[in-house]
């Protein structure tokens, strides 16, 4: 589950890389990725509350990736 949880968050990093490489976020939804950021942040908090290391690791990685995308959208959107 640890590997699946971490690799499942790759979508944020792949999108962020595309935004920064193309210097464009023309067709990327700030609204959608903002909700994604809220979602993974909620899961991270839940993981901390229940002290589940898999949830904490996977969602900490996801939060960083989601922030990466949102910053890219704000810069290049």
C-alpha positions in Angstrom: 0.0 0.0 0.0 2.9 2.3 0.7 4.2 2.2 -2.9 0.7 2.4 -4.4 -0.1 5.4 -2.2 3.0 7.2 -3.2 3.0 6.4 -6.9 -0.7 7.2 -7.0 0.2 10.8 -6.3 2.4 11.1 -9.4 -0.4 12.8 -11.3 0.4 16.0 -9.5 4.1 15.9 -10.3 3.5 14.9 -13.9 1.0 17.8 -14.4 3.4 20.3 -12.6 6.3 19.2 -14.8 4.2 19.8 -17.9 3.1 23.3 -16.7 6.7 24.4 -16.0 8.2 22.8 -19.1 5.7 24.4 -21.4 5.4 27.6 -19.3 1.6 27.3 -19.8 -1.3 26.2 -17.7 -3.9 27.3 -20.3 -6.0 24.1 -20.1 -5.4 23.3 -16.4 -8.1 23.9 -13.9 -7.1 26.0 -10.8 -10.5 25.1 -9.3 -9.9 21.4 -9.8 -6.4 21.3 -8.5 -7.3 23.5 -5.6 -9.9 21.0 -4.5 -7.4 18.2 -5.0 -5.0 20.1 -2.7 -7.8 20.5 -0.1 -8.6 16.8 -0.4 -5.0 15.5 0.1 -4.4 18.0 2.9 -7.5 16.6 4.6 -6.2 13.1 4.2 -2.8 14.2 5.5 -4.4 15.7 8.6 -6.5 12.5 9.1 -3.3 10.4 8.8 -1.6 12.5 11.5 -4.6 12.3 13.8 -4.8 8.5 13.6 -1.0 8.1 13.4 -1.0 6.1 10.2 2.4 6.4 8.6 1.3 5.3 5.1 -1.4 8.0 5.0 1.0 10.6 6.2 3.8 9.7 3.7 1.5 9.4 0.7 -0.4 12.5 1.4 2.6 14.6 2.4 4.0 13.8 -1.0 0.6 14.6 -2.6 0.3 18.0 -0.8 3.7 19.0 -2.1 2.8 17.9 -5.6 -0.5 19.7 -5.5 1.1 22.9 -4.2 3.6 22.6 -7.1 0.7 22.4 -9.6 -1.2 25.3 -8.0 1.8 27.5 -8.0 2.4 26.6 -11.7 -1.2 27.5 -12.6 -0.9 30.8 -10.7 2.3 31.7 -12.5 1.5 30.5 -16.0 -2.3 30.5 -16.0 
